[in-house]
Amino acid sequence: MIRPAAAVDTPTLLQMTAATGYFKPMEVDALQEVLDDYHDREQFDGNRCFVLEEAGSLVGFVYHAPEPMTEGSWSLWWIVVRPDAQGKGHGGMLLDFVEGDACRQGARMLFVETSGLPLYESTRQFYLRNGYHEEARVRDYYAEGDDQIYYRKRFATLEKSPGRDCYSA
Ligand SMILES: CC(C)(COP(=O)(O)OP(=O)(O)OC[C@H]1O[C@@H](n2cnc3c(N)ncnc32)[C@H](O)[C@@H]1OP(=O)(O)O)[C@@H](O)C(=O)NCCC(=O)NCCS
């Protein structure tokens, strides 16, 4: 079941994020601030955070938001699946949910950024397999030798159908 994140979920979401080994401690700290702000006020600014729950335990989460001062550009800021649950389709399910959710709010395209380091090869493959294309690369952005890569998926609203309001273009 995918449901809106609640403030009480935050400790578990921080724990699973740290446990992936993909995020630096300062990034996990930043996530805590993001989630605290979200529950304090940002959910009222159009930001969206959802969790995937199975049999009463949290399996993963996503956080996406419209880009200010754009018409329909959205970013996926966080997508995390608990380490013992990875590689079983949960990430794909969450990403599909994000795309449908953003489209229903008028998204034209979704951006996601990740690192060019070898550790993130499986993450990059995940986006490519889900129809994202490399749109830009900022060399040495995160650190010397650690590029920032932007992936993009563009949507086209072809026709309305129940549960799905847009399609990849
Ligand atoms: C990236 C992530 C969200 C994908 O979720 P997932 O549930 O593992 O992905 P799915 O099972 O839907 O898809 C699996 C595909 O994603 C890729 N993949 C990424 N990470 C993987 C992992 N740890 N295990 C297996 N496949 C992984 C593979 O290309 C795989 O394709 P394949 O099944 O054809 O080999 C998840 O692995 C994760 O949380 N990783 C750590 C955090 C992270 O990198 N987040 C994104 C930061 S930018």
The ligand as an ORCA input file, in Angstrom:
! r2SCAN-3c Opt
* xyz 0 1
  C      17.384      2.791     -6.592
  C      16.288      2.058     -5.798
  C      15.271      3.074     -5.315
  C      15.604      1.081     -6.756
  O      14.611      0.371     -6.037
  P      14.501     -1.231     -6.215
  O      13.296     -1.674     -5.488
  O      15.794     -1.825     -5.837
  O      14.300     -1.303     -7.810
  P      13.414     -2.338     -8.666
  O      13.436     -3.678     -7.990
  O      12.119     -1.737     -9.003
  O      14.244     -2.362    -10.009
  C      15.416     -3.111    -10.069
  C      16.311     -2.526    -11.125
  O      16.908     -1.350    -10.589
  C      18.326     -1.461    -10.617
  N      18.764     -1.529     -9.217
  C      19.139     -0.434     -8.541
  N      19.525     -0.757     -7.315
  C      19.353     -2.086     -7.177
  C      19.587     -2.989     -6.107
  N      20.097     -2.583     -4.942
  N      19.290     -4.287     -6.284
  C      18.818     -4.710     -7.482
  N      18.580     -3.906     -8.523
  C      18.843     -2.576     -8.382
  C      18.667     -2.608    -11.486
  O      18.919     -2.055    -12.775
  C      17.419     -3.466    -11.507
  O      17.169     -3.934    -12.797
  P      17.082     -5.517    -13.080
  O      16.051     -6.054    -12.114
  O      16.672     -5.623    -14.504
  O      18.458     -6.022    -12.781
  C      16.847      1.248     -4.606
  O      17.701      0.239     -5.071
  C      17.552      2.085     -3.575
  O      16.937      2.540     -2.612
  N      18.866      2.303     -3.734
  C      19.635      3.046     -2.775
  C      19.221      4.484     -2.710
  C      19.330      5.192     -4.041
  O      20.247      4.996     -4.818
  N      18.340      6.081     -4.271
  C      18.354      6.976     -5.390
  C      19.238      8.127     -5.029
  S      19.450      9.220     -6.372
*
